[in-house]
Amino acid sequence: MGDALKRSLSAKRRRTRRHASSEGGTGNEFVFEKKVALVTGAGSGMGLSAAQAFAAEGAAVALVDINESAVRIATERLVAAAIRHSYPLRCHQ
């Protein structure tokens, strides 16, 4: 996962926990719960890392890639890791 994405997720996580704490929550809520992340280039590399990061934070993830087999494999791996809301999409040229 890229450093900029890590910093962004960390900052959002801190803000969410502060907000949850001020409202009496535990601060352990998922940052992207009830959100959908559409990640392009998700069949490999940085796109796949971003998809994994969003999924780990509670988002439903739509994985998009021009390589259909790569995006299907990536989706199967996310689903196997108990991340239920992952959907493969193939881009057409």
Secondary structure, 3 states (H helix, E strand, C coil): CCHHHHHHHHHHHHHHHHHHHHCCCCCCCCCCCCCEEEEECCCCHHHHHHHHHHHHCCCEEEEEECCHHHHHHHHHHHHHCCCCCEEEEECCC
